Amino acid sequence: MIAQVAGTMTRRPPPELAGGTPRGTVRIEPLKMADVASAVQFAARVLRVKPGDRGEQFASDIAADSRQMFVAKANSQVIGYGRVAGLEADEAAPGTPAGYYLSGVVVEPAWRRRGVATALTQARLRWVFGHADEAFYVAGADNTASLHLHAALGFKEMKRFRSERSAGGEDVLSRLTRTASCPGHGRR
């Protein structure tokens, strides 16, 4: 169950959870400066990467008009995030249109399959549709979890193209229009 609370989304856990499963209310909210360090630690741990300049990247999402990062928090800790950025034509990949692109949805493994990625994506889509009439995303053709998540939200495949960034060597460009996702809702 998801409830809208003061501009944030709250996901309540099912009443009965299996033993050893994390508990707590999950909140979806825009990244705040106070959460940057926790988001960087989360990314380093879950993605198994060095923190590098992620702190600067994440902090820039707070101040930029053309980007936003949303975090999922449980027990005051970041357990997931998703980003959106306005990109120029060909910036996502050669032949891609200009527009707002969803990227980088990551959820703590123990919290997966509980709707956290969907809630993060819905928050990002609300943000995009406050700025534009369509949203895009690019994923590897072998990333079936992402393809299914976005298809369930109404994204339609636009084209496939060769890519060196995907393990399978092929990426999928998909688009969702405001009318397909929420008929009758206008821009803010």
Contacts in CASP RR format, 6 or more apart in sequence:
PFRMAT RR
TARGET T0000
AUTHOR 0000-0000-0000
METHOD contacts of the structure
MODEL  1
MIAQVAGTMTRRPPPELAGGTPRGTVRIEPLKMADVASAVQFAARVLRVK
PGDRGEQFASDIAADSRQMFVAKANSQVIGYGRVAGLEADEAAPGTPAGY
YLSGVVVEPAWRRRGVATALTQARLRWVFGHADEAFYVAGADNTASLHLH
AALGFKEMKRFRSERSAGGEDVLSRLTRTASCPGHGRR
1 11 0 8 1.000
1 12 0 8 1.000
2 9 0 8 1.000
2 10 0 8 1.000
2 11 0 8 1.000
2 12 0 8 1.000
2 119 0 8 1.000
3 9 0 8 1.000
3 10 0 8 1.000
3 12 0 8 1.000
4 10 0 8 1.000
5 27 0 8 1.000
7 29 0 8 1.000
8 27 0 8 1.000
8 28 0 8 1.000
8 29 0 8 1.000
9 27 0 8 1.000
9 28 0 8 1.000
9 29 0 8 1.000
9 119 0 8 1.000
9 122 0 8 1.000
9 123 0 8 1.000
10 25 0 8 1.000
10 26 0 8 1.000
10 27 0 8 1.000
10 28 0 8 1.000
11 25 0 8 1.000
11 26 0 8 1.000
11 27 0 8 1.000
11 28 0 8 1.000
11 72 0 8 1.000
11 114 0 8 1.000
11 115 0 8 1.000
11 116 0 8 1.000
11 119 0 8 1.000
12 25 0 8 1.000
13 23 0 8 1.000
13 24 0 8 1.000
13 25 0 8 1.000
13 26 0 8 1.000
13 114 0 8 1.000
17 23 0 8 1.000
21 110 0 8 1.000
22 74 0 8 1.000
22 79 0 8 1.000
22 110 0 8 1.000
22 111 0 8 1.000
24 74 0 8 1.000
24 75 0 8 1.000
25 74 0 8 1.000
26 72 0 8 1.000
26 73 0 8 1.000
26 74 0 8 1.000
26 79 0 8 1.000
26 111 0 8 1.000
26 114 0 8 1.000
26 116 0 8 1.000
26 119 0 8 1.000
27 72 0 8 1.000
27 73 0 8 1.000
27 74 0 8 1.000
28 70 0 8 1.000
28 71 0 8 1.000
28 72 0 8 1.000
28 116 0 8 1.000
28 119 0 8 1.000
28 120 0 8 1.000
28 123 0 8 1.000
29 70 0 8 1.000
29 71 0 8 1.000
29 73 0 8 1.000
29 123 0 8 1.000
30 62 0 8 1.000
30 68 0 8 1.000
30 69 0 8 1.000
30 70 0 8 1.000
30 71 0 8 1.000
31 39 0 8 1.000
31 58 0 8 1.000
31 61 0 8 1.000
31 62 0 8 1.000
31 68 0 8 1.000
31 69 0 8 1.000
31 70 0 8 1.000
31 71 0 8 1.000
31 81 0 8 1.000
32 62 0 8 1.000
33 59 0 8 1.000
33 62 0 8 1.000
35 71 0 8 1.000
35 73 0 8 1.000
35 78 0 8 1.000
36 55 0 8 1.000
36 58 0 8 1.000
36 59 0 8 1.000
36 62 0 8 1.000
37 55 0 8 1.000
38 77 0 8 1.000
38 78 0 8 1.000
39 54 0 8 1.000
39 55 0 8 1.000
39 58 0 8 1.000
39 69 0 8 1.000
39 71 0 8 1.000
39 78 0 8 1.000
39 81 0 8 1.000
40 51 0 8 1.000
40 54 0 8 1.000
40 55 0 8 1.000
40 58 0 8 1.000
41 51 0 8 1.000
41 78 0 8 1.000
42 77 0 8 1.000
42 78 0 8 1.000
42 79 0 8 1.000
42 80 0 8 1.000
42 81 0 8 1.000
42 106 0 8 1.000
42 108 0 8 1.000
43 49 0 8 1.000
43 51 0 8 1.000
43 54 0 8 1.000
43 81 0 8 1.000
43 106 0 8 1.000
44 50 0 8 1.000
44 51 0 8 1.000
44 54 0 8 1.000
46 80 0 8 1.000
46 106 0 8 1.000
46 108 0 8 1.000
46 109 0 8 1.000
47 106 0 8 1.000
58 69 0 8 1.000
60 67 0 8 1.000
61 67 0 8 1.000
61 68 0 8 1.000
61 69 0 8 1.000
61 83 0 8 1.000
61 85 0 8 1.000
62 69 0 8 1.000
66 85 0 8 1.000
66 86 0 8 1.000
67 83 0 8 1.000
67 84 0 8 1.000
67 85 0 8 1.000
67 86 0 8 1.000
68 83 0 8 1.000
68 84 0 8 1.000
68 124 0 8 1.000
68 127 0 8 1.000
69 81 0 8 1.000
69 82 0 8 1.000
69 83 0 8 1.000
69 84 0 8 1.000
70 81 0 8 1.000
70 82 0 8 1.000
70 83 0 8 1.000
70 120 0 8 1.000
70 123 0 8 1.000
70 124 0 8 1.000
70 127 0 8 1.000
71 78 0 8 1.000
71 80 0 8 1.000
71 81 0 8 1.000
71 82 0 8 1.000
72 78 0 8 1.000
72 79 0 8 1.000
72 80 0 8 1.000
72 81 0 8 1.000
72 107 0 8 1.000
72 111 0 8 1.000
72 116 0 8 1.000
72 119 0 8 1.000
72 120 0 8 1.000
73 79 0 8 1.000
74 111 0 8 1.000
79 107 0 8 1.000
79 108 0 8 1.000
79 111 0 8 1.000
79 116 0 8 1.000
80 105 0 8 1.000
80 106 0 8 1.000
80 107 0 8 1.000
80 108 0 8 1.000
80 111 0 8 1.000
80 116 0 8 1.000
80 120 0 8 1.000
81 104 0 8 1.000
81 105 0 8 1.000
81 106 0 8 1.000
81 120 0 8 1.000
82 102 0 8 1.000
82 103 0 8 1.000
82 104 0 8 1.000
82 105 0 8 1.000
82 106 0 8 1.000
82 120 0 8 1.000
82 121 0 8 1.000
82 124 0 8 1.000
83 102 0 8 1.000
83 103 0 8 1.000
83 104 0 8 1.000
83 124 0 8 1.000
84 100 0 8 1.000
84 101 0 8 1.000
84 102 0 8 1.000
84 103 0 8 1.000
84 124 0 8 1.000
84 127 0 8 1.000
84 128 0 8 1.000
84 135 0 8 1.000
85 100 0 8 1.000
85 101 0 8 1.000
85 103 0 8 1.000
86 98 0 8 1.000
86 99 0 8 1.000
86 100 0 8 1.000
86 101 0 8 1.000
87 96 0 8 1.000
87 98 0 8 1.000
87 99 0 8 1.000
87 100 0 8 1.000
87 101 0 8 1.000
88 98 0 8 1.000
89 95 0 8 1.000
89 96 0 8 1.000
89 97 0 8 1.000
89 98 0 8 1.000
90 96 0 8 1.000
91 98 0 8 1.000
92 101 0 8 1.000
92 136 0 8 1.000
92 138 0 8 1.000
92 173 0 8 1.000
93 138 0 8 1.000
93 161 0 8 1.000
93 163 0 8 1.000
93 171 0 8 1.000
93 173 0 8 1.000
94 161 0 8 1.000
95 161 0 8 1.000
96 136 0 8 1.000
96 138 0 8 1.000
96 173 0 8 1.000
97 136 0 8 1.000
99 132 0 8 1.000
99 134 0 8 1.000
99 136 0 8 1.000
100 128 0 8 1.000
100 131 0 8 1.000
100 132 0 8 1.000
100 134 0 8 1.000
100 135 0 8 1.000
100 136 0 8 1.000
101 135 0 8 1.000
101 136 0 8 1.000
101 137 0 8 1.000
101 138 0 8 1.000
102 121 0 8 1.000
102 124 0 8 1.000
102 125 0 8 1.000
102 128 0 8 1.000
102 135 0 8 1.000
102 136 0 8 1.000
102 137 0 8 1.000
102 150 0 8 1.000
103 137 0 8 1.000
103 138 0 8 1.000
105 117 0 8 1.000
105 120 0 8 1.000
105 121 0 8 1.000
105 146 0 8 1.000
105 149 0 8 1.000
107 116 0 8 1.000
107 117 0 8 1.000
107 120 0 8 1.000
117 149 0 8 1.000
118 149 0 8 1.000
118 152 0 8 1.000
118 153 0 8 1.000
121 149 0 8 1.000
121 150 0 8 1.000
121 153 0 8 1.000
122 153 0 8 1.000
124 135 0 8 1.000
125 135 0 8 1.000
125 153 0 8 1.000
125 176 0 8 1.000
125 181 0 8 1.000
128 134 0 8 1.000
128 135 0 8 1.000
129 135 0 8 1.000
129 178 0 8 1.000
129 181 0 8 1.000
129 182 0 8 1.000
129 185 0 8 1.000
129 186 0 8 1.000
129 187 0 8 1.000
130 187 0 8 1.000
130 188 0 8 1.000
131 187 0 8 1.000
132 187 0 8 1.000
133 177 0 8 1.000
133 178 0 8 1.000
133 179 0 8 1.000
133 187 0 8 1.000
134 175 0 8 1.000
134 176 0 8 1.000
134 177 0 8 1.000
134 178 0 8 1.000
135 155 0 8 1.000
135 175 0 8 1.000
135 176 0 8 1.000
136 158 0 8 1.000
136 173 0 8 1.000
136 174 0 8 1.000
136 175 0 8 1.000
136 176 0 8 1.000
137 146 0 8 1.000
137 150 0 8 1.000
137 155 0 8 1.000
137 173 0 8 1.000
137 174 0 8 1.000
138 171 0 8 1.000
138 172 0 8 1.000
138 173 0 8 1.000
138 174 0 8 1.000
139 146 0 8 1.000
139 147 0 8 1.000
139 150 0 8 1.000
139 166 0 8 1.000
139 171 0 8 1.000
139 172 0 8 1.000
139 174 0 8 1.000
140 146 0 8 1.000
140 147 0 8 1.000
140 163 0 8 1.000
140 165 0 8 1.000
140 166 0 8 1.000
140 167 0 8 1.000
140 168 0 8 1.000
140 169 0 8 1.000
140 170 0 8 1.000
140 171 0 8 1.000
140 172 0 8 1.000
141 147 0 8 1.000
141 160 0 8 1.000
141 166 0 8 1.000
141 168 0 8 1.000
141 169 0 8 1.000
141 170 0 8 1.000
141 171 0 8 1.000
141 172 0 8 1.000
142 166 0 8 1.000
142 167 0 8 1.000
142 168 0 8 1.000
142 170 0 8 1.000
143 166 0 8 1.000
147 172 0 8 1.000
147 174 0 8 1.000
150 174 0 8 1.000
150 176 0 8 1.000
151 174 0 8 1.000
153 176 0 8 1.000
153 181 0 8 1.000
154 176 0 8 1.000
154 180 0 8 1.000
154 181 0 8 1.000
155 174 0 8 1.000
155 175 0 8 1.000
155 176 0 8 1.000
156 174 0 8 1.000
156 175 0 8 1.000
156 176 0 8 1.000
156 180 0 8 1.000
157 172 0 8 1.000
157 173 0 8 1.000
157 174 0 8 1.000
158 173 0 8 1.000
158 174 0 8 1.000
158 175 0 8 1.000
159 172 0 8 1.000
159 173 0 8 1.000
160 170 0 8 1.000
160 171 0 8 1.000
160 172 0 8 1.000
160 173 0 8 1.000
161 170 0 8 1.000
161 171 0 8 1.000
161 173 0 8 1.000
162 169 0 8 1.000
162 170 0 8 1.000
162 171 0 8 1.000
163 169 0 8 1.000
163 170 0 8 1.000
163 171 0 8 1.000
165 171 0 8 1.000
178 185 0 8 1.000
178 186 0 8 1.000
END
